[in-house]
Amino acid sequence: MKRFWLTGILAGLTMLAMAQSVDDVINNYMNALGGKDKLLSIQSLHTTGIANFNGNEVTTETWKVQDKLYRSETNFGMGSFAMLVTDEKGWMKSPRGSGNFDPMPEEQVKSMQSMLDCSNPLVNYAVKGHKAELIGKEDVEGTECYKIKLTLKSGSDINYFIDTKTSYLIRETSKGGGFGGRGGGGGRGQGDQEMKTDYSNYQKTEDGYMFAMTVSRGMGGAMTFEKIEVNKPVDSKLYKAEQIFFINKQSI
């Protein structure tokens, strides 16, 4: 009986130590980006970025409103792609479709709710209803990282790889969309296909917010942000699926 009692105590202490380690890593990550309060102050984001893919310039503009909106529009010259997700519904416009927004399946909308988070699902994760687990350390292309598995309240998982030295997030992976990084982009709901996003070139904006200015996503090439605006007013029309606002402001 005494052995089982001791075993139970040791198991409990181990779990407590692991929980503290997870929070230590996340706290260091938040501090590297300006602190928890600074991150939670982000209520809206507007970004524009440019990538070069197979010799073609690809331009992406993204809007986020905390817990309410994620909208992304990509123009690659020969066509365009758009995605709109709110706290209730989602739509997608494919370059191969009719040119109109098509409703997303309910499960896809659910899996992509983390994209409405302007800071990162890691920030204040417990209050948001998520669960974090420190898996251990892993090498990411020569950089030693802490690997954290975050289980969202929706049931989806996101893996975060945080540099042990700088505490910056340098990679995240997930399946079926639901990326939660601070680069302003997100996954595109590819079912069970694993999506990988790498973050680099962290810089501080004039108003003191720290962002990764270069985001690389799978075969999509590296995108560099030319503009990041924090807490600017967001046009209510962006919540609607009937109209598209590309960077050149021309309807398609």
N, C-alpha and C positions, 0 to 999 in steps of 0.2 A: 504493500500500500504506500509506504514511504517513497519507494522508487517512482511510482506513478505520480505521486504528488510533486516530487522534485522535477520529474520530466515535464509536467504541466507548467511549472513555474519557469523552467528554462525555455520552453516553447513560447510562453507569453512574453518573456523578456526579449527573445529573439525577434518576435513580431513587432514589439515596441521599438526596438532598435532599428529595424528596417523602416518602420513608419517615420521615425525621426530622420533617418538618412534620406528618405524621399523628400521630406519637407525641407531638409537642409539644402539639397540640390536645387529644388524649385525656388527656395528663397534666394539662393545665390544667383540663379538665373534672373529673377525679378530685379534684384539689386543691380545686376550688370546692365539692365535696360532702364535704369532710373528709379527703381523702387516700385513696390506694390501700388501705392497711392497714385503715382504718376501713370501707371498702366491702366488702373481702373478709371482714371479721368478721361480716357479715350472713349467717346460716345459715338463718333462717326469718323470714317476714313474715306478719303478719295485719292486714288493713285493712278498714275499713267506710266506705262512702261513700254520699252521697245526691245524686241529680240530680232536676231537674224537667223532664219531657218532655211537652209538650202539656198542661200543667196537671196531670199525674199525677206523684206522687212515686215515684221509682225508687230502690230500695235495693240495694246490691251489697256482698257480703262475699267477701273473697278470702284464700286461704291459699297460702303458698309455702314449700317446703323445698328448699334448695339441691340441684339435680341430681336431685331425687326426686319433687317434687309441685308441681302447680299446680291449685288448685281455686277456682272462682268460682261464686257463686250470686246471681242477680238476681231480685228480686221487684218486679213493677210493678203490684201490686194485682189486676189481672184475670188474672194468670198469672205464670209463673216460668220462668226459664231457668237451666240449670246446666251446668257444664263441668268435667271432671276429666281431667287429663293426668298420667301418671307417666313415668318413664324408659323404660317398655316399652309401655304401652298408653294408650288414651284413650277417654272416653265423653262423650256429650252428652245432655242432657235438653231437649227442645224443648217449648214451651208448646202446640204443635199436635200433639204426638205422643201416645203411649200413656200418658205419665206416668212411664215408666220410662227408665232410661239406655240409650241405644243406642251400640254400639261405633263408634268413629271408624275410618275407613280408615287403613291403615298409613302411607300417604304423608302424611296430615294430621297424624298423631301425630308423624311425623318432622319435619315443618315447624314444629311448635309446641314443640320441645324447648327453644328459647331462653327460653320462658316459665318454665322451671324455674330460671332464673338470678335470684337474689335481688338482686344488685347491678345488673348490666347486662352484656350480652355484650361491650361495649367494654372493660370492666375486665378486664385480664389477657387480652386477646383472643387473642394469639398462643399462650399456654399452653393456652387452651381449643380451639385448632385453627381459629380464624377468621382471615380476612384483611381488613385495613383499607386503604382507598384514599381519599386526600383528593381529592375531585373539584374543589374550588375554593370560591368564595364565592357565596352566593345570598341574595337578599332574601326574607325570610319576613314578609309583611305589615308592611313598614317596618323590620324588624330585620335587620341584616347578620349572616349566619351562615356558618360553615364547614359545608360539606356533606361528610359522610363516608359512603362506601359500605362496609358491612360484609358480607362474604360468609361466612356461617356454614359450619361444617364439614358441615352437612346439605345445603349447596348453595343454600339460600335467601338472599336479599339483604334487608338492612335499610338504609334511608337515614336518617342522623342529621343534624339541623340544630342546630348549637351556636352560641349567641350569641357573637360575636367580642369583646364587651366583658365580659360576666359569666361566660362559659364554661359557662353553664347550657344543658342540652338543652331546646329549646323545641318541637321537632317531630320526629317520626319517621314514616316511611312504609314500607310493605311490602305484599307480595301474598300472599294465602293464609294470613294469620295470622302468628304468629311475632314479635309485638311484644316488644321487650326492654326497655322503659323501666322506671323505678323507681317508677311510680305505683301498682303493685300490680295493674294490670289486664292486658289482653292482647287480641290479635285473636281472631276467632272462626272463622278458617278459611274465608274466603269465596272459595276458588278463586283465579282470576286477578284478582279485584277488588282495586284498591288501597285499602288501609286507611290512614287518617291519624290520628295522635294528637298533640294539642298539650298541652304542659306549662307551667304557670305557678304563681305564688304560692308560691315556694319558702320553706320555713320549717324551722327546726331543732327537732328534738324534744328533750325533756328529757335524753335520754341522748346527745345530740350528733350525731344523724344528720340529714342534710339531705334533704328530700323536696319534690317538687312537690305541693302540697296541692290543686291544681285540675287536672283532666285532662279534656280535651274530645276526643271521638271521633266524627268524622263527623257524622251526623245524630242521634247519640245524646244530644246535649246535654252540658253541662259537669257533671262530678261533683266534689264537694268531699269530701275525706276528713275524717271526724269522729274517726277513731281509726287510729293506725298503731302496731303493736307489733312490736318487733324481738327476735328470739331468744327468743320465748316457746315453751313446750312445745306441740306440735301433736298433737292426738288422733289415734291410729292409725286410728280409724274413718273419718277423712276421706279415707283412701286407697281406701275401698270405694265402689262405685257403687250399692250397694243402698239407701243411706239418705241423706237430705238434711238438712243443718243450716242452716236459714235463721236470720236474725237473731232472729226471734221464736220460734225453736226449735220451730216447729210443722211436723210432717211434711205433705207434700202428696201 
